[in-house]
Amino acid sequence: MADNSELEGAVRTRTEEELKEPDEYRVVLINDDFTTMEFVVSVLMTVFHKPIPEATRIMLDVHRKGKGTVGIYSYDIAVTKINQVHQLAKQNGFPLKCTMEKA
């Protein structure tokens, strides 16, 4: 058994792991010449739970600026929402694209 007298006066330090917030990702809709404005508003309301005025504003950003930010999410949520958009677009015959970029 070790002699505890060697440890007298020693300071015990504890390394604390720094908790880090998860990275966030900006989800962006990309404009195309085929997807209807109505469909984009519908996607924004169903997938992203946006109210009509906000969905309309985002849709107009997509239409006028070529892309529009939908929201900022953690990685897993962003990927899930992007997949939902692509699945809905495909089911409805639209080439709507949705991407993410680090926020």
Buried (B, 14 or more C-beta within 10 A) or exposed (E): EEEEEEEEEEEEEEEEEEEEEEEBBBBBBBBBEEBEEEBBBBBBBEBBEBEEEBBBBBBBBBBEEEBBBBBEBEEEBBBEBBEBBBEBBEEEEBEBBBBBEEE
